[in-house]
């Protein structure tokens, strides 16, 4: 059960970072948006693999 909770947390963090990508892109901060996009991809991938 603990593994599922960690996986859910990683996917949630990834979704949170996707929101950051949209926010930073709207502000014109492309480097920050790219960094958040990489982090989101890594977090979601980790959550899916952990499941």
ChimeraX attribute file (.defattr): number of C-alpha atoms within 10 A of each C-alpha:
attribute: neighborCount
match mode: 1-to-1
recipient: residues
	/A:1	5
	/A:2	7
	/A:3	11
	/A:4	13
	/A:5	13
	/A:6	15
	/A:7	20
	/A:8	17
	/A:9	15
	/A:10	21
	/A:11	21
	/A:12	16
	/A:13	18
	/A:14	24
	/A:15	16
	/A:16	14
	/A:17	22
	/A:18	19
	/A:19	16
	/A:20	19
	/A:21	24
	/A:22	14
	/A:23	14
	/A:24	17
	/A:25	15
	/A:26	11
	/A:27	11
	/A:28	11
	/A:29	12
	/A:30	13
	/A:31	12
	/A:32	16
	/A:33	22
	/A:34	15
	/A:35	13
	/A:36	21
	/A:37	19
	/A:38	15
	/A:39	17
	/A:40	24
	/A:41	16
	/A:42	16
	/A:43	22
	/A:44	21
	/A:45	15
	/A:46	16
	/A:47	22
	/A:48	14
	/A:49	9
	/A:50	14
	/A:51	11
